Amino acid sequence: MKRPRVSPLASFIFKVLLLLPVCLAVWYWLLTPLNTPLAWLSDFILTTLWGDVIEIVQLIGHQLDVTTLLAPPGEPNNTRATVILEVNPLIYSYSLPFAAALILATPVTWVKKLIALLIAYALLLLIQSWGVCFYIAKSLIYGHGPEINARLNIAPLSQALIGVAYQFGSLILPSLSPIVLWITLFRDFVLSIAPQVGILEKDSTRE
């Protein structure tokens, strides 16, 4: 008796479901080395573009600590006390294990998988830094009262754009970027399992 043939799509989904918990566990175990470049990149971006506000961004444990040059509300500007922010990078980096599961489940050679993992990490690092940087900007603008906001001297339109960029970086990019990245890297495989492929083939034979 012949065994029923498993479709490539069903096989792929099954592998993703199996690999995802493993990738999540490895991701959580490697949080410090994976998030260290995120701290470096966020620090470089913020101290370069906002050097009169941000002193340093550093990874402390599993969170990012942001030391600013702003005095707390009610304190004079020349005080030694500064506003310090804490950022949870897990909010922006959970796309890494999802992308890893999609890549490892794709039926290609291990060399291609390794290259895809490196590309995915590099690109997702940029997306994570987007989320972290705009979260910090949003927190300073909206989270510390009008006195800090007045010291920042940011135009209302720029404040609104920062709010939109924060929402985009925290809600949309982390969830959609792994899928878009996987489709881009493995377009041939995606087309092979897409339901539209049969329609495209029929249309091409008619022509």
N, C-alpha and C positions, 0 to 999 in steps of 0.2 A: 504494500500500500504506500503510495507516494505521500510524502509530507506536504502539507499546504505551504505554498510559497509565500514568504513574508515580503511585503512591498518595501522598497527602499525608504519610503517615508515613515512607515511604521517602525522599521528597524532604527532609523535615525532618532525618532522621538523616544523610543525605548532606551537607547544609549544615553541620550541627554538626561532623562530622568534618573538613570543609574549614576551618571557622572556628576550631576549637580550637587548632591550632598557631599561627595568626596571633594569637589572643587571648593565648596563653601568651607569645609573643615580645613583644607590646606590654606585657603585665603586667610582665615581667621588666625591660623597658627603663624603665618608669615606676615602679619599686619605691620610689624615694625619695619622690616626691610622693604616691604612694598610701599609703605607710606613715607619713608624717608625721602625719596626723590620728590614726592608731592610737597613735603615741607620745604625742601630746597627751592623748588620751582615757584611755589606760592610766595616765599620770602623774596626771591629775586624780582618777581613781578610787582609785588606791593611796595617794596622798598625803592624800586626804580621809578614807578609811576606815582607813588604817594609817600615819598621819602620824608616829607615834613609831618606825616601823621603816623606812619608805621615804623617802629624801630626794628623789630625782628619777629619772624615766625619760626617756631621751633617745635619739633615733635617731642612731647613728654609722655612717655608710656604709649597709649593708644590714641591720644588726642593731640591736637595742635594748639599750642599756646601762642597768642598774638599779643605782644607788648607794644603799646602805642606810645606816642609822645604827647598824648592829651592828658591834661589833669582831670581828675574826677569832677563832676558838677559841684559847684560851691567852693572849689579849691582854686587858688591863684595859679596862673600858667607856669610860674617858676617853681612850683612845689615839686618834690621828688616823687610823690605819688603819681601813678599813671593808670589809665584805663587798660585793663587786661581782658582779652576775650578768650574763650575756650571754644574750639571747633571740633565736632565729632566727624572725622573723615569717613567713617563707615557709611554715612548718609550718601556720600558721593562716589564711593569706591565699590559698592556691591555689584556694579556692572562687571567687574573683573571676573569673578567666578562664573557668572552667567555666560560671558563671552568665552571663557576657557572651556566650559562644558559644550557649547555649540561647536567650537573648533575641534576639540578632541573626539567628538562624536561624528564628525564629517569623514567619510571614507576616502581619505587621501593619504599619501605617504607621511611618515613621521617627520621627515625633513620639512615638508610643506606645513605640517602642523606646528612645528617649532618656529618656523619663520612667521607664520600667522600669529602665534602667541606673542612674539616679540613686537610685531607691528601693532597688535591690539593693545598691548600694555602701553606702548609709547603714545598712541593716539588717545586712549582712555585717560592717560595721565594728564593730557592737555584739557580734556573735558572735566576731569576732577578738579583741576586747578581753577577752571572757570567757576565751578560751583563754590569752591572754598573762598576765592577772592571776592565774588559778589555777595556771599553770605557775610563776610567781614565788613564790606562796605555797607550793606543793608543794616547790619547790627549797629554800626556806628551812627548811621543816619537816623534810624527809627527806634533804636533800643536804649538810648541814653539821654533822652530828653532834649528840649529845645536849646539848652545852653551848649551842649556838645555839637548839636546840629549847626548852631550859629558860628561856632569856631571853625567848623569844616568849610563853611561858606560855599556850599554847592547849590547851583541853580535848581529851582523846582522841577524843570523838565529833566535835568540830569538825575535828580532823585527818583523820578518816576521811571526812567529808563533803567536805573540800577535795580529798582524793585522788580521790573519785568524780567530783567536778565537773571536775577536771583531765582525767581519762580521757574524760569526756563531751565536753569542749571540744576535745580533741586528736584523738579518733578518730571521733566520731559527727557532731558539728555541722559540721565543715568539709566532709565528704563528702555529707551529706544536705541541708544547708540550701539549696544552690543549686537542687536538684530541687524541694524543697517550696516555695521562693520562686517558682520558675518556674510551677509548677502553680497557685499562688495568683493570680499576676498574669495568667495566660493560661488561665483555666479553660475558657472557651468553645472555644479551639483544642484544648486537651487532650481535652475531651469529644468533639470532632469526629474525633479520631484514635484514641480509645480503643475497643478491641474490644467493650466492654460497651455501647456506645451502641446497637448494633443490637438487643441483648436488651431494653434499656429501651424502645426504640420498639415492639417487638413486644408487650411487656407492656402498654404504654399503649393500643395498638389493641385488645387483648382487653377492656380495661375499657370 
